[in-house]
Amino acid sequence: MFTGIIEEVGRLGAVTRGDQATELRIETALDPGPVGSSLAVEGVCLTVTGHARGQASVTVGPETLQRTTLGALRVGDPVNLERPLRLQDRLGGHLVAGHVDAVGEIVRGRAVGPARELYVRAPAEVLRYVVPKGSIAVDGISLTVNLVDAEGFGVTLIPHTISATTLARKDAGARVNLEADLIGKYVEKFVDAAQGGGGGVTLDLLKEHGYA
């Protein structure tokens, strides 16, 4: 489990493509932990398969390559890195599993003073969980949603996020990993179960539980 607070921007040092998986070697000052530890790379939870001073290796399977932007990375590309949350840590962002729901596309960006606003096109399976003032992970970065419409959502990058992540380097047309708020997914599942599989919150359901 992660928080969406990026610890470091690492750099892709090498890519080794195999028949069944691809190994990424990442140059980083972080201690990734022992082999078997988790490491979020561009918002994707991966397992550390090797490490040495100044670098960590992770293996990416075929499904992950297909469902994320990792397959498009090239040597020298910067990558957002975050190690897993410890139980005693503060939850500075929001609960992020590192399981990417879909890939979105930056449609436009504009400077607003020292900040930058982005509008991201997202598929329906992600947008169903996105709400104004809620949270979403974009390339592993915990961001607050400013607006939502039928095509996508808007977020604002504050100066710290601009300087401490890779997102400010991406322009219109760039693809980004999206993970919707985990809590929304569970709420939907529980409500669906309460409705006998019918799905959706109804007035009768709210009355039954004392909300209307």
KOLKE-437075 format. One record per residue (C-alpha): residue number from 1; residue in three letters; chain; x, z, y. Coordinates in Angstrom, 1 decimal. Layout:
// residues N
REC    nr   rest   kette        u        w        v
REC   NUM    ALA       A        X        Z        Y
...
// end
This chain:
// residues 212
REC    nr   rest   kette        u        w        v
REC     1    MET       A      0.0      0.0      0.0
REC     2    PHE       A      1.2     -0.9      3.5
REC     3    THR       A      0.1     -0.3      7.1
REC     4    GLY       A      0.8     -3.6      8.8
REC     5    ILE       A      3.5     -2.1     11.0
REC     6    ILE       A      6.5     -4.4     10.6
REC     7    GLU       A      9.8     -2.6     10.0
REC     8    GLU       A     12.1     -5.5     10.5
REC     9    VAL       A     12.3     -9.2     10.8
REC    10    GLY       A     14.6    -10.4      8.0
REC    11    ARG       A     15.9    -13.9      7.3
REC    12    LEU       A     15.6    -16.0      4.3
REC    13    GLY       A     19.1    -16.4      2.9
REC    14    ALA       A     18.4    -18.5     -0.2
REC    15    VAL       A     15.6    -20.0     -2.3
REC    16    THR       A     16.0    -20.6     -6.0
REC    17    ARG       A     13.1    -22.6     -7.5
REC    18    GLY       A     12.4    -22.4    -11.2
REC    19    ASP       A      9.8    -23.9    -13.5
REC    20    GLN       A      7.6    -20.8    -13.5
REC    21    ALA       A      8.7    -18.8    -10.4
REC    22    THR       A     10.8    -18.9     -7.2
REC    23    GLU       A     13.3    -16.4     -6.2
REC    24    LEU       A     13.8    -15.6     -2.5
REC    25    ARG       A     16.9    -13.8     -1.3
REC    26    ILE       A     16.3    -12.1      2.0
REC    27    GLU       A     18.9    -10.9      4.4
REC    28    THR       A     17.9     -7.5      5.7
REC    29    ALA       A     19.3     -4.2      7.0
REC    30    LEU       A     16.5     -2.3      5.3
REC    31    ASP       A     17.0     -0.4      2.0
REC    32    PRO       A     14.4     -2.1     -0.2
REC    33    GLY       A     14.6      0.7     -2.8
REC    34    PRO       A     15.5      0.3     -6.5
REC    35    VAL       A     14.6     -2.7     -8.6
REC    36    GLY       A     10.9     -2.6     -9.2
REC    37    SER       A     10.0     -1.4     -5.7
REC    38    SER       A      7.4     -3.2     -3.6
REC    39    LEU       A      8.3     -5.1     -0.4
REC    40    ALA       A      5.8     -6.9      1.8
REC    41    VAL       A      7.2    -10.3      2.9
REC    42    GLU       A      5.0    -12.1      5.5
REC    43    GLY       A      2.2     -9.8      4.4
REC    44    VAL       A      2.7    -10.6      0.7
REC    45    CYS       A      3.4     -7.7     -1.7
REC    46    LEU       A      6.3     -8.7     -3.9
REC    47    THR       A      8.5     -6.8     -6.4
REC    48    VAL       A     12.2     -6.3     -5.6
REC    49    THR       A     14.1     -7.9     -8.5
REC    50    GLY       A     17.6     -7.3     -7.1
REC    51    HIS       A     19.4     -5.9     -4.1
REC    52    ALA       A     22.9     -5.5     -2.7
REC    53    ARG       A     24.2     -4.5      0.7
REC    54    GLY       A     22.4     -6.5      3.3
REC    55    GLN       A     20.1     -8.4      1.1
REC    56    ALA       A     17.1     -8.1     -1.3
REC    57    SER       A     15.8    -10.5     -3.9
REC    58    VAL       A     12.1    -11.0     -4.8
REC    59    THR       A     10.4    -13.2     -7.3
REC    60    VAL       A      7.3    -15.3     -6.3
REC    61    GLY       A      4.9    -16.5     -9.0
REC    62    PRO       A      3.0    -19.8     -9.0
REC    63    GLU       A     -0.3    -18.3     -7.9
REC    64    THR       A      1.3    -16.5     -5.0
REC    65    LEU       A      3.1    -19.7     -3.9
REC    66    GLN       A     -0.2    -21.5     -4.0
REC    67    ARG       A     -2.3    -18.9     -2.1
REC    68    THR       A      0.2    -18.0      0.6
REC    69    THR       A      2.7    -19.6      3.0
REC    70    LEU       A      5.7    -18.4      1.1
REC    71    GLY       A      6.2    -21.8     -0.7
REC    72    ALA       A      6.8    -23.4      2.7
REC    73    LEU       A      9.6    -21.1      3.7
REC    74    ARG       A     13.0    -22.6      4.2
REC    75    VAL       A     16.5    -21.1      4.3
REC    76    GLY       A     17.1    -19.5      7.7
REC    77    ASP       A     13.4    -18.8      8.4
REC    78    PRO       A     12.6    -15.3      9.8
REC    79    VAL       A     10.2    -13.2      7.8
REC    80    ASN       A      8.2    -10.0      8.5
REC    81    LEU       A      9.2     -7.1      6.3
REC    82    GLU       A      7.6     -3.8      5.5
REC    83    ARG       A      8.3     -1.2      2.8
REC    84    PRO       A      5.4      0.6      1.1
REC    85    LEU       A      3.6      3.5      2.8
REC    86    ARG       A      4.5      7.0      1.6
REC    87    LEU       A      1.8      9.6      1.3
REC    88    GLN       A      3.4     11.8      4.0
REC    89    ASP       A      3.7      8.9      6.5
REC    90    ARG       A      1.5      8.3      9.5
REC    91    LEU       A     -0.9      5.4      9.1
REC    92    GLY       A      0.0      3.6     12.3
REC    93    GLY       A     -1.9      0.3     11.6
REC    94    HIS       A     -4.5      0.1      8.8
REC    95    LEU       A     -4.6      0.0      5.0
REC    96    VAL       A     -3.0     -3.2      3.9
REC    97    ALA       A     -2.7     -4.0      0.2
REC    98    GLY       A     -0.4     -7.0      0.6
REC    99    HIS       A     -2.8     -9.2     -1.4
REC   100    VAL       A     -3.4    -12.2      0.8
REC   101    ASP       A     -7.0    -13.4      0.8
REC   102    ALA       A     -6.4    -16.9      2.3
REC   103    VAL       A     -4.2    -18.9      4.6
REC   104    GLY       A     -5.4    -19.5      8.2
REC   105    GLU       A     -4.2    -21.7     10.9
REC   106    ILE       A     -3.3    -20.9     14.5
REC   107    VAL       A     -5.4    -23.2     16.7
REC   108    ARG       A     -4.2    -22.1     20.1
REC   109    GLY       A     -2.2    -19.5     21.9
REC   110    ARG       A     -1.9    -18.6     25.6
REC   111    ALA       A      0.1    -16.1     27.6
REC   112    VAL       A     -1.9    -13.3     29.3
REC   113    GLY       A      0.6    -11.5     31.5
REC   114    PRO       A      3.2    -10.1     29.2
REC   115    ALA       A      0.9    -10.4     26.2
REC   116    ARG       A     -0.2    -13.5     24.2
REC   117    GLU       A     -3.6    -14.3     22.8
REC   118    LEU       A     -4.0    -16.2     19.6
REC   119    TYR       A     -7.1    -17.9     18.1
REC   120    VAL       A     -6.8    -18.3     14.3
REC   121    ARG       A     -9.0    -20.6     12.2
REC   122    ALA       A    -10.0    -18.8      9.0
REC   123    PRO       A    -12.1    -19.6      5.9
REC   124    ALA       A    -15.5    -18.1      5.3
REC   125    GLU       A    -14.3    -15.8      2.6
REC   126    VAL       A    -12.1    -14.0      5.2
REC   127    LEU       A    -14.5    -14.2      8.2
REC   128    ARG       A    -17.3    -12.4      6.3
REC   129    TYR       A    -15.2     -9.2      6.6
REC   130    VAL       A    -13.9     -9.7     10.2
REC   131    VAL       A    -15.7     -7.8     13.0
REC   132    PRO       A    -14.9     -7.4     16.7
REC   133    LYS       A    -12.6     -4.4     17.2
REC   134    GLY       A    -11.9     -4.3     13.5
REC   135    SER       A     -8.5     -4.8     11.9
REC   136    ILE       A     -7.0     -7.8     10.1
REC   137    ALA       A     -3.5     -8.5      8.8
REC   138    VAL       A     -1.9    -11.7     10.0
REC   139    ASP       A      1.5    -12.4      8.3
REC   140    GLY       A      1.5     -8.8      7.4
REC   141    ILE       A      0.9     -7.6     11.0
REC   142    SER       A     -1.9     -5.2     11.6
REC   143    LEU       A     -3.9     -6.6     14.6
REC   144    THR       A     -7.1     -5.7     16.3
REC   145    VAL       A     -9.8     -8.4     16.4
REC   146    ASN       A    -10.9     -9.4     19.9
REC   147    LEU       A    -13.6    -11.9     19.0
REC   148    VAL       A    -15.1    -13.6     16.0
REC   149    ASP       A    -17.1    -16.8     15.7
REC   150    ALA       A    -18.1    -19.2     13.0
REC   151    GLU       A    -14.7    -20.8     12.8
REC   152    GLY       A    -12.2    -18.1     13.3
REC   153    PHE       A    -11.1    -15.0     15.3
REC   154    GLY       A     -9.0    -14.0     18.3
REC   155    VAL       A     -6.2    -11.4     18.5
REC   156    THR       A     -3.8    -10.3     21.2
REC   157    LEU       A     -0.1     -9.7     20.7
REC   158    ILE       A      1.3     -6.9     22.9
REC   159    PRO       A      4.9     -7.3     24.1
REC   160    HIS       A      6.2     -5.0     21.3
REC   161    THR       A      4.5     -7.2     18.6
REC   162    ILE       A      5.9    -10.3     20.3
REC   163    SER       A      9.5     -8.9     20.1
REC   164    ALA       A      9.3     -7.2     16.7
REC   165    THR       A      7.6     -9.8     14.5
REC   166    THR       A      7.7    -13.5     13.7
REC   167    LEU       A      4.2    -14.3     15.0
REC   168    ALA       A      5.2    -15.1     18.6
REC   169    ARG       A      7.4    -17.9     17.2
REC   170    LYS       A      4.5    -19.7     15.7
REC   171    ASP       A      2.6    -22.3     17.7
REC   172    ALA       A     -0.7    -24.3     17.2
REC   173    GLY       A     -0.8    -25.8     13.7
REC   174    ALA       A      1.2    -23.0     12.1
REC   175    ARG       A     -0.2    -21.5      8.9
REC   176    VAL       A     -0.5    -17.8      8.5
REC   177    ASN       A     -1.3    -15.4      5.7
REC   178    LEU       A     -4.6    -13.5      6.2
REC   179    GLU       A     -5.7    -10.3      4.6
REC   180    ALA       A     -9.1     -8.8      5.6
REC   181    ASP       A     -9.7     -5.1      6.0
REC   182    LEU       A     -9.8     -3.5      2.5
REC   183    ILE       A    -12.5     -1.1      3.4
REC   184    GLY       A    -15.0     -3.8      4.3
REC   185    LYS       A    -14.6     -5.3      0.8
REC   186    TYR       A    -15.4     -2.0     -0.9
REC   187    VAL       A    -18.4     -1.4      1.4
REC   188    GLU       A    -19.8     -4.8      0.5
REC   189    LYS       A    -19.3     -4.2     -3.3
REC   190    PHE       A    -21.0     -0.7     -3.1
REC   191    VAL       A    -23.9     -2.0     -1.1
REC   192    ASP       A    -24.3     -4.9     -3.4
REC   193    ALA       A    -24.4     -2.5     -6.4
REC   194    ALA       A    -27.0     -0.3     -4.6
REC   195    GLN       A    -29.1     -3.4     -4.1
REC   196    GLY       A    -29.0     -4.3     -7.8
REC   197    GLY       A    -26.6     -7.2     -7.1
REC   198    GLY       A    -28.7     -8.7     -4.4
REC   199    GLY       A    -26.2     -8.1     -1.7
REC   200    GLY       A    -26.6     -7.3      2.0
REC   201    VAL       A    -27.8     -4.3      4.0
REC   202    THR       A    -31.5     -4.2      4.5
REC   203    LEU       A    -33.8     -2.1      6.6
REC   204    ASP       A    -35.3     -0.6      3.4
REC   205    LEU       A    -31.8      0.4      2.2
REC   206    LEU       A    -31.0      2.1      5.5
REC   207    LYS       A    -34.3      4.0      5.5
REC   208    GLU       A    -33.6      5.1      1.9
REC   209    HIS       A    -30.3      6.7      3.0
REC   210    GLY       A    -31.7      8.2      6.2
REC   211    TYR       A    -30.2      5.7      8.7
REC   212    ALA       A    -33.5      4.2     10.0
// end
